C-alpha cells in the first residue's frame, strides 16, 4: 500500500496525465515507454524532477549516498584529488540537493565547481545551499579539463522497455488507459535488442539515452576522468536469465515498487545501468576505461576506513552516525555491491586509487 498523495499533488499529477494522454492520442493511441518516462520525470512544470515536491532525504522519496552524511564525499574527494591537475575543475551532473558538492568543496577548497542541472527546482535548492561556491551552467562546455561526476544520474535517464516473446521482439509502451501495450520493435531499438543474448519469454530495458549521453559528453573531456556512480550490472548480468522481469523500479516516499503508472510526476522512475553499454559508448567516443569496481571496493581503496577513523569512537554522538553510514555504503546487503563505479577518461594513467584492488573492467 502506497501513501495517498496530498490533494494538490494529486491534482498536479492529473494535469500531467492529461498532458501525456493527449500526446498518446496524437501518436495513434500508443507511446514508447522511453517517451513516457521522459515526460513523467522531466515534463516542464509537471514532471517529477521539474516539480516542486521534495525528492531527497527524509521528507522525499529516496536517499542517495551523499545525503547520508559526509563520509562518502570525503572518501570520493581522495580519488578526485588524485585526478585533478592545477587549475582544473569538477563538473557534476544532476547535483541533487547539493550535498555532494558541499562536501567536496569543503574537502577540496578552491577547486572550481560547475553544476549542470536540468531541474530548475533542484538548482534553486543547490544555490541556497552552496551560495557562490559553485557555478551553474546550462549546457556542456565545448572543452573541459578535470573530473566529471554522475552520481545516481544515469539510472533516471529514459529507457526503452522490451519484451522477448515467441512471436519476436516487442517494444513495450503505454496506451490511453495508462497500461502496458506491446508492439513489434523497430529501428535502432530492434537492432540493438537483436544483439543481446536473451531467450524468450523475457522482459527488460534498453538504455539508449544513457549511451547517447556518454557519446555526447566524451568528446568534451579534453583531459581528466568521468566517474559514473550508480546501481547496475555488466551486460552479462543485466540480461541474466534469472532477471527475466527487468530492473524497472519506482520510489515514492521511501517505498520501492514496480508500478511506473502510479501518480505520474509524483514518483521517481529508474532502471539499473548497463555498465557494459556505457563503457562501450565511451570507447567508441575515444575515451579509455580507467576502472570499474563495486562501490564497497572503490571506497575501501580510497581509504574510507581512514576517513572513519578521523572520528573519535568515544564521541558516540558523532561517531555512531558515521559508522552507520559506512555500513550502508559498504555492506553487500545495502549499497556496497549493487552500486558500481565506472571511470573513463583521457590523458589519465590507468592506475587510479579507487581501483587499486578488486578492479573488474574485464567483466564489462
Secondary structure in CASP SS format (residue, H / E / C, confidence):
PFRMAT SS
TARGET T0000
AUTHOR 0000-0000-0000
METHOD secondary structure of the structure
MODEL  1
X C 1.00
X C 1.00
X C 1.00
X C 1.00
X C 1.00
X C 1.00
X H 1.00
X H 1.00
X H 1.00
X H 1.00
X H 1.00
X H 1.00
X H 1.00
X H 1.00
X H 1.00
X H 1.00
X H 1.00
X H 1.00
X H 1.00
X H 1.00
X H 1.00
X H 1.00
X H 1.00
X H 1.00
X H 1.00
X H 1.00
X C 1.00
X C 1.00
X C 1.00
X C 1.00
X E 1.00
X E 1.00
X H 1.00
X H 1.00
X H 1.00
X H 1.00
X H 1.00
X H 1.00
X H 1.00
X H 1.00
X H 1.00
X H 1.00
X C 1.00
X C 1.00
X C 1.00
X C 1.00
X C 1.00
X C 1.00
X C 1.00
X C 1.00
X C 1.00
X C 1.00
X C 1.00
X C 1.00
X C 1.00
X E 1.00
X C 1.00
X C 1.00
X C 1.00
X C 1.00
X C 1.00
X E 1.00
X C 1.00
X C 1.00
X H 1.00
X H 1.00
X H 1.00
X H 1.00
X C 1.00
X C 1.00
X H 1.00
X H 1.00
X H 1.00
X H 1.00
X H 1.00
X H 1.00
X H 1.00
X H 1.00
X H 1.00
X H 1.00
X H 1.00
X H 1.00
X H 1.00
X C 1.00
X C 1.00
X C 1.00
X C 1.00
X C 1.00
X E 1.00
X E 1.00
X E 1.00
X E 1.00
X E 1.00
X C 1.00
X C 1.00
X C 1.00
X C 1.00
X C 1.00
X H 1.00
X H 1.00
X H 1.00
X H 1.00
X H 1.00
X H 1.00
X H 1.00
X H 1.00
X H 1.00
X C 1.00
X C 1.00
X C 1.00
X C 1.00
X E 1.00
X E 1.00
X E 1.00
X E 1.00
X E 1.00
X C 1.00
X C 1.00
X C 1.00
X H 1.00
X H 1.00
X H 1.00
X H 1.00
X H 1.00
X H 1.00
X H 1.00
X H 1.00
X H 1.00
X H 1.00
X H 1.00
X C 1.00
X C 1.00
X C 1.00
X C 1.00
X E 1.00
X E 1.00
X E 1.00
X C 1.00
X C 1.00
X C 1.00
X C 1.00
X C 1.00
X C 1.00
X E 1.00
X E 1.00
X E 1.00
X E 1.00
X E 1.00
X E 1.00
X E 1.00
X E 1.00
X C 1.00
X C 1.00
X H 1.00
X H 1.00
X H 1.00
X C 1.00
X C 1.00
X C 1.00
X E 1.00
X E 1.00
X E 1.00
X E 1.00
X E 1.00
X E 1.00
X C 1.00
X C 1.00
X E 1.00
X E 1.00
X E 1.00
X E 1.00
X E 1.00
X E 1.00
X E 1.00
X C 1.00
X C 1.00
X C 1.00
X C 1.00
X C 1.00
X E 1.00
X E 1.00
X E 1.00
X E 1.00
X E 1.00
X C 1.00
X C 1.00
X H 1.00
X H 1.00
X H 1.00
X H 1.00
X H 1.00
X H 1.00
X H 1.00
X H 1.00
X C 1.00
X C 1.00
X C 1.00
X C 1.00
X C 1.00
X C 1.00
X C 1.00
X E 1.00
X E 1.00
X E 1.00
X E 1.00
X E 1.00
X C 1.00
X H 1.00
X H 1.00
X H 1.00
X H 1.00
X H 1.00
X H 1.00
X H 1.00
X H 1.00
X H 1.00
X H 1.00
X H 1.00
X C 1.00
X C 1.00
X E 1.00
X E 1.00
X E 1.00
X E 1.00
X E 1.00
X E 1.00
X E 1.00
X E 1.00
X E 1.00
X E 1.00
X E 1.00
X E 1.00
X E 1.00
X C 1.00
X H 1.00
X H 1.00
X H 1.00
X H 1.00
X C 1.00
X C 1.00
X C 1.00
X C 1.00
X C 1.00
X C 1.00
X E 1.00
X C 1.00
X C 1.00
X C 1.00
X E 1.00
X E 1.00
X E 1.00
X E 1.00
X C 1.00
X C 1.00
X E 1.00
X E 1.00
X E 1.00
X C 1.00
X C 1.00
X C 1.00
X C 1.00
X C 1.00
X C 1.00
X C 1.00
X C 1.00
X C 1.00
X C 1.00
X E 1.00
X E 1.00
X E 1.00
X C 1.00
X C 1.00
X E 1.00
X E 1.00
X H 1.00
X H 1.00
X H 1.00
X H 1.00
X H 1.00
X H 1.00
X H 1.00
X H 1.00
X H 1.00
X H 1.00
X C 1.00
X C 1.00
X C 1.00
X E 1.00
X E 1.00
X E 1.00
X E 1.00
X E 1.00
X E 1.00
X E 1.00
X H 1.00
X H 1.00
X H 1.00
X H 1.00
X H 1.00
X H 1.00
X H 1.00
X C 1.00
X C 1.00
X H 1.00
X H 1.00
X H 1.00
X H 1.00
X H 1.00
X H 1.00
X C 1.00
X C 1.00
X C 1.00
X C 1.00
X C 1.00
X C 1.00
X H 1.00
X H 1.00
X H 1.00
X H 1.00
X H 1.00
X H 1.00
X H 1.00
X H 1.00
X H 1.00
X H 1.00
X H 1.00
X H 1.00
X H 1.00
X H 1.00
X H 1.00
X C 1.00
X C 1.00
X C 1.00
X C 1.00
X C 1.00
X C 1.00
X C 1.00
X C 1.00
X E 1.00
X E 1.00
X E 1.00
X E 1.00
X E 1.00
X E 1.00
X E 1.00
X E 1.00
X C 1.00
X C 1.00
X C 1.00
X C 1.00
X C 1.00
X C 1.00
X H 1.00
X H 1.00
X H 1.00
X C 1.00
X C 1.00
X C 1.00
X C 1.00
X C 1.00
X H 1.00
X H 1.00
X H 1.00
X C 1.00
END
